[in-house]
């Protein structure tokens, strides 16, 4: 579903990458299409870039495409990533259904430019419209943090794998999925309250400036969204 939109968004996003760039590489199904497009440019054009991956899965795919890798630093030129929800007008995001929210936020905040690529289904009127808010928690603090997030009204559920085991991030943390915060009317206050809880290492609220959102539609067309502008 929506694969055509994801593919075209990935292809358009890949054109933003220039020779010599250090590029933050996000995680998720849309980013896989981006990496395929970048890999083709590396092979066919001799494009020379260094990637900063946000997950082991992204690192493995980038390596298969012969993209050299580095850890995040002060020289990331451009971060390209997907999103689970994109709030219309503000371009605030919820990310983290893929489990890489902390590393994705580190890379996004370390980049001079942050561009999001997505299919049209990810655009929502308010955050929390369709997905729960992920909150990443240190494993030692799991029970205590669950209680405090619950007290804030998050109705948290410990994320598990398809086989019923506790889901563990690449960084060794667990994730609480919190549908109770929807609709999220004041994400800045919610972010501050969640980050004040001992053991919370990150949330899926991405409130930093987004340069643009590249939206691929299933008819093969592309729209570019910018904060504060009406959707074309």
QUINORLIN-V193450 format. One record per residue. N is the residue number from 1. PSI is psi in whole degrees, -180 to 180 (NA if undefined). D_LAST is the distance of its C-alpha to the last C-alpha in whole Angstrom. Layout:
n: <N | N>
psi: <PSI | PSI>
d_last: <D_LAST | D_LAST>
//
This chain:
n: <1 | 2 | 3 | 4 | 5 | 6 | 7 | 8 | 9 | 10 | 11 | 12 | 13 | 14 | 15 | 16 | 17 | 18 | 19 | 20 | 21 | 22 | 23 | 24 | 25 | 26 | 27 | 28 | 29 | 30 | 31 | 32 | 33 | 34 | 35 | 36 | 37 | 38 | 39 | 40 | 41 | 42 | 43 | 44 | 45 | 46 | 47 | 48 | 49 | 50 | 51 | 52 | 53 | 54 | 55 | 56 | 57 | 58 | 59 | 60 | 61 | 62 | 63 | 64 | 65 | 66 | 67 | 68 | 69 | 70 | 71 | 72 | 73 | 74 | 75 | 76 | 77 | 78 | 79 | 80 | 81 | 82 | 83 | 84 | 85 | 86 | 87 | 88 | 89 | 90 | 91 | 92 | 93 | 94 | 95 | 96 | 97 | 98 | 99 | 100 | 101 | 102 | 103 | 104 | 105 | 106 | 107 | 108 | 109 | 110 | 111 | 112 | 113 | 114 | 115 | 116 | 117 | 118 | 119 | 120 | 121 | 122 | 123 | 124 | 125 | 126 | 127 | 128 | 129 | 130 | 131 | 132 | 133 | 134 | 135 | 136 | 137 | 138 | 139 | 140 | 141 | 142 | 143 | 144 | 145 | 146 | 147 | 148 | 149 | 150 | 151 | 152 | 153 | 154 | 155 | 156 | 157 | 158 | 159 | 160 | 161 | 162 | 163 | 164 | 165 | 166 | 167 | 168 | 169 | 170 | 171 | 172 | 173 | 174 | 175 | 176 | 177 | 178 | 179 | 180 | 181 | 182 | 183 | 184 | 185 | 186 | 187 | 188 | 189 | 190 | 191 | 192 | 193 | 194 | 195 | 196 | 197 | 198 | 199 | 200 | 201 | 202 | 203 | 204 | 205 | 206 | 207 | 208 | 209 | 210 | 211 | 212 | 213 | 214 | 215 | 216 | 217 | 218 | 219 | 220 | 221 | 222 | 223 | 224 | 225 | 226 | 227 | 228 | 229 | 230 | 231 | 232>
psi: <133 | 16 | -34 | -44 | -42 | -42 | -46 | -35 | -41 | -40 | -43 | -41 | -36 | -27 | -16 | -18 | 128 | 158 | 134 | -3 | 151 | 122 | 125 | 128 | 115 | -162 | 144 | 178 | -38 | -38 | -30 | -39 | -39 | -46 | -36 | -42 | -41 | -40 | -39 | -38 | -38 | -43 | -45 | -30 | -10 | 25 | 131 | 112 | 166 | 130 | 143 | 100 | 150 | 2 | 163 | -38 | -43 | -41 | -41 | -43 | -40 | -40 | -40 | -28 | 12 | 34 | 117 | 149 | 154 | 165 | 160 | 141 | -157 | 8 | 25 | 120 | -38 | 129 | 132 | 124 | 162 | -169 | 154 | -30 | 143 | 117 | 123 | 133 | -53 | -26 | 25 | 153 | 154 | 130 | 163 | -1 | -23 | -7 | 9 | 24 | -41 | -49 | -35 | -40 | -39 | -47 | -43 | -43 | -19 | 1 | 145 | -31 | 141 | 116 | 135 | 139 | 138 | 165 | 167 | -22 | -16 | -9 | 126 | 158 | -35 | 146 | 143 | 2 | -40 | -18 | 151 | 156 | 120 | 140 | 121 | 132 | 140 | 140 | -35 | -33 | 7 | -54 | -43 | -44 | -38 | -42 | -41 | -36 | -37 | -40 | -25 | -6 | 14 | -16 | 52 | 147 | 128 | 124 | 138 | 161 | 175 | -23 | 5 | -1 | 155 | 130 | 132 | 130 | 170 | -27 | 2 | 17 | 172 | 168 | 132 | 121 | 127 | 89 | -17 | -15 | -12 | 145 | 146 | 100 | -28 | 78 | -29 | -43 | -42 | -43 | -45 | -42 | -40 | -42 | -16 | -9 | 125 | 130 | -19 | 120 | -10 | 159 | 166 | 6 | 116 | 104 | 5 | 160 | 135 | 125 | -45 | 157 | 124 | 111 | 118 | 129 | 157 | -8 | 6 | 2 | 165 | 140 | 146 | 121 | 141 | 150 | 134 | -11 | 148 | 147 | 131 | NA>
d_last: <23 | 19 | 21 | 19 | 16 | 18 | 20 | 17 | 16 | 19 | 20 | 17 | 18 | 22 | 21 | 21 | 24 | 27 | 31 | 33 | 30 | 31 | 28 | 27 | 27 | 26 | 27 | 26 | 25 | 21 | 23 | 26 | 24 | 23 | 27 | 28 | 25 | 27 | 30 | 30 | 29 | 32 | 35 | 33 | 33 | 35 | 32 | 34 | 32 | 33 | 32 | 32 | 31 | 31 | 33 | 36 | 34 | 31 | 34 | 36 | 33 | 33 | 37 | 37 | 34 | 37 | 34 | 37 | 36 | 37 | 37 | 34 | 35 | 34 | 33 | 30 | 27 | 24 | 24 | 22 | 21 | 20 | 19 | 20 | 18 | 15 | 15 | 11 | 11 | 14 | 14 | 18 | 19 | 22 | 24 | 27 | 27 | 29 | 31 | 30 | 29 | 31 | 32 | 28 | 28 | 31 | 29 | 26 | 28 | 30 | 27 | 26 | 22 | 21 | 18 | 17 | 16 | 15 | 15 | 12 | 15 | 15 | 13 | 15 | 15 | 18 | 20 | 23 | 21 | 22 | 24 | 27 | 27 | 30 | 32 | 35 | 38 | 41 | 44 | 47 | 45 | 43 | 45 | 45 | 41 | 41 | 43 | 41 | 38 | 39 | 40 | 37 | 36 | 34 | 36 | 36 | 37 | 38 | 36 | 38 | 38 | 38 | 42 | 42 | 43 | 42 | 39 | 39 | 37 | 38 | 39 | 41 | 39 | 38 | 35 | 35 | 32 | 32 | 30 | 32 | 29 | 26 | 24 | 24 | 24 | 26 | 25 | 27 | 30 | 30 | 30 | 33 | 35 | 34 | 35 | 38 | 40 | 42 | 41 | 38 | 36 | 33 | 30 | 27 | 25 | 23 | 22 | 22 | 20 | 17 | 16 | 13 | 12 | 12 | 11 | 13 | 12 | 16 | 15 | 15 | 12 | 10 | 7 | 8 | 8 | 10 | 12 | 12 | 9 | 6 | 4 | 0>
//
